[in-house]
């Protein structure tokens, strides 16, 4: 068996556009939720929870986010030889119905993961194909693949190479092709139209640690015991999961990101920070946001010594559980985005306390503080 992701939530977002790359805020959303019910999901994961409990919680947290556009849902589970359509899009089920079905789901047997993912892509694009819509897969799984049938479009041996050097013909290679180009046997870039088709596939992976990355750009891998990529090839333990989902190791906040620090992480963190954090904390983290100016209780600045020196897991924990007057944001912000925001807070802190030596390739003469003008003398120079 090969692990694709651990206690994870994978989002494959595909957009059917009238022109290549076109997007609109008025597009509908078609979201297919998939829950792994295979036996390995009974194993221990974050905070003493089982993998299935973590997976259910993540899907329900996703459902708590109120979409900005008209949204339709379907729900699948998988175990044994295939997947089960619990609810189809045509059933038009409510969020309450979906949550109840997720809670009621129970574990079964082995894992047809590749089969389910590729079938899900087909399902989404066969539903209302002429409607402009975001197509989304939310998958809660531990990523163990061992039971896709040899006749399946995405069947294949495990890849010995890690992304982006996936073995052609492997199941990881086929799943990525299916998500990015629509065809298991046709490799190509993600987030680009396929030939003359107006189809563009966009991929966002929340928590992935093995051979295949479904992102359009290879992840920048950073080796070392305190950093790992979202596609870095590690097999996670329960303590790794706990750090990712809680920000803690035991009762202590972790002091390093549980993922590689990349430009993508900071860009996403800045975007989420601007949406959820600036109303109170302000755009530079100085606690001067608009609601504070209107009388809301002022939080501490991120630039005080206490918060500059605190473990990065502290910020994740506060976003997850709240602190003082600050409510929790676990329903609004996914675990991965909480880490992205925490990384961006660190960047803000550095930006306000950086030295000239911290700027790569900078000209020290240009970065040095300006020399004060000499004071006016008592000779020929007058003064006001």
Secondary structure as GFF3:
##gff-version 3
##sequence-region A 1 384
A	DSSP	beta_strand	2	3	.	.	.	ID=ss1
A	DSSP	beta_strand	8	16	.	.	.	ID=ss2
A	DSSP	beta_strand	28	36	.	.	.	ID=ss3
A	DSSP	three_ten_helix	39	42	.	.	.	ID=ss4
A	DSSP	three_ten_helix	46	48	.	.	.	ID=ss5
A	DSSP	alpha_helix	51	64	.	.	.	ID=ss6
A	DSSP	beta_strand	71	79	.	.	.	ID=ss7
A	DSSP	beta_strand	82	87	.	.	.	ID=ss8
A	DSSP	three_ten_helix	89	91	.	.	.	ID=ss9
A	DSSP	alpha_helix	95	104	.	.	.	ID=ss10
A	DSSP	alpha_helix	113	126	.	.	.	ID=ss11
A	DSSP	beta_strand	133	141	.	.	.	ID=ss12
A	DSSP	beta_strand	144	145	.	.	.	ID=ss13
A	DSSP	alpha_helix	171	181	.	.	.	ID=ss14
A	DSSP	beta_strand	199	205	.	.	.	ID=ss15
A	DSSP	alpha_helix	238	246	.	.	.	ID=ss16
A	DSSP	beta_strand	248	249	.	.	.	ID=ss17
A	DSSP	beta_strand	252	253	.	.	.	ID=ss18
A	DSSP	alpha_helix	263	276	.	.	.	ID=ss19
A	DSSP	alpha_helix	278	281	.	.	.	ID=ss20
A	DSSP	alpha_helix	290	293	.	.	.	ID=ss21
A	DSSP	alpha_helix	305	309	.	.	.	ID=ss22
A	DSSP	alpha_helix	312	321	.	.	.	ID=ss23
A	DSSP	alpha_helix	335	352	.	.	.	ID=ss24
A	DSSP	three_ten_helix	356	358	.	.	.	ID=ss25
A	DSSP	alpha_helix	364	367	.	.	.	ID=ss26
###
